[in-house]
Amino acid sequence: MNPETLLQGMAPSAVALQIGMALLILLAAVMTALDARERGARKEAAILWFFAIVIFAPVAIFYLLFRMRPVIQIRKTNSSPNTTKEEKKCSYCGSGLEPGTRICPNCGRLL
């Protein structure tokens, strides 16, 4: 199969990104294997570390890229200030409290 056929229809920036990610993963795998050898691991263990990084790094990157979006959206919706709710304050020190708090996080007194 011709490599040009595989890349046909892909934007040059997408190809460059894929090549860059592959080189970055290989660099991380080589550095991990060399670090394992420096720490006293046998040659076989260093080779296993190399392949573990090559196999699992793309999976981890894929997970992080597609898993973080919902978490960020949830944080954005929770972080918006809600002006309709009344903020509860500690009767001893006056610090703000979250709803349902029974002990003040600032002064430690029972409310």
Secondary structure, 3 states (H helix, E strand, C coil): CCHHHHHCCCCHHHHHHHHHHHHHHHHHHHHHHHHHHHCCCCHHHHHHHHHHHHHHHHHHHHHHHHHHHHHHHHHHHHHCCCCCCCCEECCCCCCEECCCCCECCCCCCEC
